[in-house]
Amino acid sequence: MEVQPQRKTPSGTHEIPQSPLPPEDPTLINLSEMVQRPGPLLKWLGKMFFGKVQVPRDVQDTIEAAGARGVPVFVMNSRSLLDYLFLNYFFLSVALPLVFFANGINTLLFRPVGDILKWLWHRVFGPLKKRVTDEDLIRYAVIREKPVLIFLKRPKTLLQWGGEYDIEHLTYLVRIQRQITQRLMVLPTVLVWHPTPGQYKKGALDFILGDPEAPGSIRKFFSFVRNFSRAFLNIGHAVDLKALIAGMEDASDEEVASKLKFLMHQEFRLTSKAIRGPLLKRRSVIVNEIMRNPDFVKGVNRVAQETKDPPDALLKRARKLLWRMAADFSINYIEGFALFLAVIWNRLFAGIRLDEEGQRLIREAARTAPVAVMPTHRSHADYLLISSLFYFKGLIAPHIASGDNLNFWPVGHLFRRCGAFFIRRRFKGDSLYTYVAYSYMRKLLKEGYWIEFFLEGTRSRTGKMMAPRTGMLGMICKAVATGATPDVWLLPSSVTYERVMEGKAYTKEAMGGEKKREGFTDVVKTAKVLKTRYGRVYIQFDPPVSCRKYMESAGVKLPMTEDDDPDPKMVKRLAYFMTYRIMKTIVVTPQNLVAFVLLTHNQHGITGELLQRRIGFVTEMLARHERRFSDLILKPLAEYGLAPSPDGNWNGNQRRLMVTSEDEGDTIETIGVLLHDVVEEALRTFKAEEAIEIKEFGDDQVISPVVEKRLLLDMYKNGIVNEFLPEAILSAGYLYLYQNARIKKDDLREEARFLSRLFKLEFVYDPTMTFEDLFDQSIREMVGETIFTLSNDMLGLTDASEDVLMYFGGILGNFIESYYVLIRTLLDAAEPMPSKDLMKRAMKQGWKMYATGAIGFPESVSMNYYKTALLWLADEGYCERSADRSRV
């Protein structure tokens, strides 16, 4: 006698009837109404359309992980033949069996011709079809680990009545799970054919053709035809049905099914939210909602009390400021502009790499809170690249904090419609503007919009990370602390160019040229850029940081009131922490390596042989610091076995150079040889820009930087200079103190402390380490590499270490000389002078000192370095500046 399985329910214990079909009934597969082999129509759809649908790599990983734990069961929100067909196409592409069961789907036309004829024959002449239920088919499928697809509702339109299915199919799953030993892993599956945000107001088209998130057949078809290349498949978090049942021990099948349905809808919402984003509101709606907010009116009244201005007048000014500031996001503008930019990028760049693993992390974070994208800022192309690529990759295009200087016709209108909002670079002292800017930022985050802003504040003209500005970050911290949004994910990111488009303009500015305000003529002139190729672009991300968790870890008591502001010191620490994380995402290019070696060589030119070895040395050291490398560097190393093989999908966390040789010297030589062709290409690029001269001497060559173009090379050198900072500071300090054979460790410590403080506005130090820890660690490393000897707290040199110290110490040479020149200029000044006049005088002084040999680095004669040096001197109290910084 066969024992029937039993389960306990609130009403008692009863037997579960077995399926009327034998478990191994061979005729059951013929009873499925699904496609079991792809027919010509399905193959044609796959070839023409489905192949272009974007499927992140982690989707397959999620399915495989679910399959390793149990039997995957796919659940979709709204019934769709198109979604069913694509899912089958995707299963074929990853070698999975086709869907065996899907409720409410008729697939006769998509079967092979032979199967259609057999079906017709059996319908006319065959025996009566065996009666089976959907539950039987699902049970048969899951026992044999065949895919099952369940739709939760029918589309609802004026022309197509529908609505919610009942929970019978989910109830079948629960009942089957109680009967079998395999785990059923329920996967919420979202296929978005038109990944655009919902609109604030529903139109007549939505009533007739259905909600965009659950469209009818007509709307689905037109969305498919128009947007199949932008369609996006994603899978939410799997629900372990066995564990769910175990956690609801006394619940009935229907109660468990209701809970499962709730979890599915929750996953649909979160997964779709990460793709579509929040509802879009026009500028007028945003501005009016802010102006009607009682808290905003109270805030303006507080400003009126401080400034003694009439509240009504300030409210009118606040509306004008908001109207000038606010974005007017339009998905149609984004679509058109992104398509236009795609043509431009294809003309300008040899390729664009968007971090694949980073995209997965972004989507996961976006399920719970808005994202603040914080990239490097090297070019006006930065925000255009990010917005257009986010659009094409199924990520939410962010609202972009843009300088008010870009708000000119027609660029201002175009940027505003693509999500830009315009703020002044500085508004300290204007209480109303500060409050309006914060209120607008708070509103964006409360609505769930993504934000993009540059922590550096402006484009870096030197190629290295600038000291962060904390204004925007402070607003985000306050919005989170006051509960406007539960959290904000801070996303460290970088845009790395093999060649920066504005390189010549930056060099001209650094040599004393005036920076012009942007206008329409500048946009027209940029057409000249299209005649030049700028190599590859790499867009990288680091794991996002929870703003809320950071503040909690820093001891901030949450929530705060609107009258309070986050501790400025905490915001500053967070800013430097994020800056350091951003810096680690910057990709090392061949241009970085070549420029670094050329400018750190202490002679006029370097031989090709020595250049090659130095390239190997610098690359190996960067690998130790886990820097990310460009494809051009990784490819030859991967072919030799020194790095993971490039696979076309950039992953910064997995594709860092792995040095495996036990003999470091051999490794350095090998790397240099392997990168020979890459280096030659970079040299040809620099020669075409007249930045270097190459002279042949028999079998060897000598490469020399052109004096007038060393500032251009300096931009590329600075992309990696921060990685050599500890060694450079210790070496420079040792050389300064070195008189006898040995020096005290504590003396070097104090000299290193001074140099670190001197360059606090130039470089970003590891914020997770104190100066003492970093100093001790660097000393240990340099002793381990036999650069120093250490005995009884006395440091000495080895036979070969003096050359190494000279090399490392020279890395900071141009920075030290720049500060020296500016200090000399200030000392020679008899009275206070305008800042611009001081800079011009420093430039003349610098070139004079270079001509007389008082300084040795032409790139130290730089307006950029003088400005930073002046900021440091003022910050340390060595000079005074007027409130508007116009006089020194």
Secondary structure, DSSP 4 states (H G I P E B T S, - for coil): -PPPPEEEETTEEEEPPPPSS-TT-TTHHHH--S-SS--HHHHHHHHHTGGGSB--HHHHHHHHHHHHHSEEEEEEEE--HHHHHHHHHHHHHTT-PPPSEETT---GGGS-HHHHHHHHHHHHTSPPPPP--HHHHHHHHHHTT--EEEEEEE---SSS--EE--SHHHHHHHHHHHH-SSPEEEEEEEEESS--PPBSS--HHHHHH--TTS--HHHHHHHHHHHGGG-EEEE---EEHHHHHHHTTT--HHHHHHHHHHHHHHHHHHHHHHHH-S-B--HHHHHHHHHH-HHHHHHHHHHHHHHT--HHHHHHHHHHHHHHH-----HHHHHHHHHHHHHHHHHH-SEEEE-HHHHHHHHHHHTTS-EEEE---SSTHHHHHHHHHHHHTTPPPPEEEEEGGG--TTHHHHHHHTTEEEE-S--TT-HHHHHHHHHHHHHHHHHT--EE--TTSS--SSSSPPPP--HHHHHHHHHHHTTSSS--EEEEEEEEESS-TTHHHHHHHHTTPPPPPP-HHHHHHGGGGGGS---EEEEEE---EEHHHHHHHTT--SS--TT----HHHHHHHHHHHHHHHHHTPEE-HHHHHHHHHHTSSSS-EEHHHHHHHHHHHHHHHHHTT-EE-HHHHHHHHHHTSSPPP-SS--TTT-B-----S-HHHHHHHHHHHTHHHHHHHHHHHHHTTSEEEEEETTEEEEEE-GGGHHHHHHHHTTTGGGGHHHHHHHHHHHHH-SSSEEEHHHHHHHHHHHHHHTTTT----TTS-HHHHHHHHHHHHHHTTSEEEETTEEEE-TTHHHHHHHHHHTTHHHHHHHHHHHHHHHH-SS--BHHHHHHHHHHHHHHHHHHTS---GGG--HHHHHHHHHHHHHTTSS---TTS-B-
